[in-house]
Amino acid sequence: MSEHPTIRPQPGILDIALYVGGESKLAGHAEVLKLSSNENPAGASPRAIGAYRAAGDSLHRYPSSDHAALRAAIAEVHGLDAGRIICGNGSDEIISFLTQAYAGPGREVVHTEHGFAMYRISALAAGAVPVEVAERARRTDVDAILGACSERTALVFIANPNNPTGTMISAGEVARLADGLPPQALLVLDGAYAEFVAGFDGHADLVDARDNVVMTRTFSKIHGLGGLRVGWGYAPAHVIEVLGRVRGPFNVSGPALAAAEAAIRDADFTARCLAENTANRASLTADLRAAGVACDDSEANFILARFASLADAEGCDRALRDAGIIVRRVTGYGFPEGLRITVGDAAACARVATVVREFMRVKA
Ligand SMILES: *Cc1c(COP(=O)(O)O)cnc(C)c1O
């Protein structure tokens, strides 16, 4: 890193560790099985792909700046108030709007020990102080979060289910967290994996019932549109008004808006993906445990496999790579002995299980 003697970014920026995404290539393998970024093994809905292609005829047009059609579709499908939905360039952008608007120098942003990297990155980018709170047995610890809050707390981020642990806390616990926050703090519930929990609304009801809770959602996971970058937030009116001021007018592209609208309306596709993920996740969980690898029950589309040692995690990662399979090392998330494995289709899960089983057998 070369630092300029006089031209310097604002405080906090140089404390940001560059985000390392899931890898997608392996030397010596023309085709890899990529299970490192929690992408949908079924891809995107054919209707979303069709809408994306059709939008190609209008690339010279600026997109809608109020996202009215997409917000109406989201509101219809999820039973929400369209006026309190905001769309972003991925939910990453919603997280960034929140930190820009509410955090800043002298203010704190609370997140959990194994929370999503963007909370810390966005807090630092806004000049705020990230505050990391310990989890209890890889689960969000509401009492520890409440204990870490002060008159400086601006935002509290939790993902439910969480990445990379895959665990979830109950609606009662989340409500207790919202109840216990200091009066100036906003609770942000990241629902990136909410669709993988049957019947779960991502705590939208809590957003409706309170004035200090925001929910973020994404089209990158179950809807399979990670490459297009579309996410959204659902918030009280006072928060929507604030975020609307920091949002750029054309922050979501036309093809992305069109594809996302078609994706969220394709309820059959979403239901099929949920069913597939639930079945494949159960079989991969059972296979990992049978092979002697520990893992919590996951509520998301990935499993955090926990090995007995760093050497074992590295060894199994190497064995998977030799077999053309990329999973995610999660050292940066505080799990040097873990591998986060995206739940692929049935064949992908079987391939992973075979490699892990063989690795554990030879090692024993
Ligand atoms: C994948 C993920 C997101 C989604 O980010 P996008 O910017 O919408 O692609 C958000 N939060 C968590 C915890 C995630 O794992």
The ligand as an SDF file (V2000), in Angstrom:
LIG
                    3D

 15 15  0  0  0  0  0  0  0  0999 V2000
  -25.2860  -12.2290    0.1420 C   0  0  0  0  0  0  0  0  0  0  0  0
  -25.6540  -11.3520    1.2650 C   0  0  0  0  0  0  0  0  0  0  0  0
  -26.2630  -10.1370    1.0290 C   0  0  0  0  0  0  0  0  0  0  0  0
  -26.6450   -9.7420   -0.3590 C   0  0  0  0  0  0  0  0  0  0  0  0
  -25.9130   -8.7040   -0.8480 O   0  0  0  0  0  0  0  0  0  0  0  0
  -26.3070   -8.0830   -2.2610 P   0  0  0  0  0  0  0  0  0  0  0  0
  -25.5750   -6.8040   -2.2510 O   0  0  0  0  0  0  0  0  0  0  0  0
  -27.7920   -7.8920   -2.2700 O   0  0  0  0  0  0  0  0  0  0  0  0
  -25.8570   -9.0370   -3.3120 O   0  0  0  0  0  0  0  0  0  0  0  0
  -26.6080   -9.3330    2.1010 C   0  0  0  0  0  0  0  0  0  0  0  0
  -26.3690   -9.7340    3.3590 N   0  0  0  0  0  0  0  0  0  0  0  0
  -25.7950  -10.9190    3.6340 C   0  0  0  0  0  0  0  0  0  0  0  0
  -25.6130  -11.3430    5.0390 C   0  0  0  0  0  0  0  0  0  0  0  0
  -25.4010  -11.7520    2.5910 C   0  0  0  0  0  0  0  0  0  0  0  0
  -24.8220  -12.9190    2.8490 O   0  0  0  0  0  0  0  0  0  0  0  0
  1  2  1  0
  2  3  1  0
  2 14  2  0
  3  4  1  0
  3 10  2  0
  4  5  1  0
  5  6  1  0
  6  7  2  0
  6  8  1  0
  6  9  1  0
 10 11  1  0
 11 12  2  0
 12 13  1  0
 12 14  1  0
 14 15  1  0
M  END
$$$$
